[in-house]
Amino acid sequence: TCQLSRSDTRIDNHVYRTAVCLRLNTPPVNLSPAWIERLRCADCDVSLLNDPFHRIHCLAESPNGRRVQHNHVNKQFANFVDLCGHEVKLEPSSFLDPSTKKRPDGFIRLNDGGNMIYDVRGFDSLAPSYIGKDMKKVLANASKQKLDHYEGHGRLLYPNIEMKPFVYDTLSGLSEPAISLMKSISRRGHLSSSRNPEKFVRDAIVAISVAIQVDNAAIVLKSFEDARP
């Protein structure tokens, strides 16, 4: 009964069903326990009957799992930064941490002369490692430890560089700090005069949140396709 405002907010029926089931933490409605009870994660052998959404938080980092969702969110955020008129580079090699061989997800040269590195982190509040935890504290600490790895080297290159986490929840979308970061980047950029800044940011937030749910469905359904008995 809803009238769609934009094409990028449209989702297929199976995506909607999977998103609702994920919210309720119940097996997807089109999958019967009569046959899934024998199926296990193809990456780490966890039972899909006990945890049908397992691959969203599977630590095996399957290319069909949460890593692909993380990369999609990173690319969408980088596209947003580019549309705001800033220069952005994904996974900059100049910030490679020699001790861990890791690097931040992106580097931004801001129009006002500032520089920023950011790190994208997604978490699933249904994951065993998060159940029972204070999610506000999880958000407050998200990516901080990882960003600390880049701080020393980053400040040698750019003394006043900003370091920001970009955190999303697979259930509820972008965190408040991530939304605030997008608003700040928009204000510090040079949008086309044809764009309404507030609407531009709002539309980008909605598009990313919808894409997260689409990826959730793809990951969950793919996990059953790949599952081993």
Protein Blocks (a to p, Z undefined) as FASTA:
>chain_A
ZZcfbfklcccfklmmmmmmmmnopacfkbcfklmmmpccfklopafklmmmlmmmockl
paklmmlmmmmmmmmmmmmmmmnopacdehifklpcfklopacfbdcddfkopacddddd
dddfkbmklgopafklmmmmgoklmmmmmmmmmmmmmmmbccddddddfknopafklmmm
mmmmmmmmccdfkbcfklmmmmmmmmmmmmmmmmmmmmmmmmmmmpcZZ
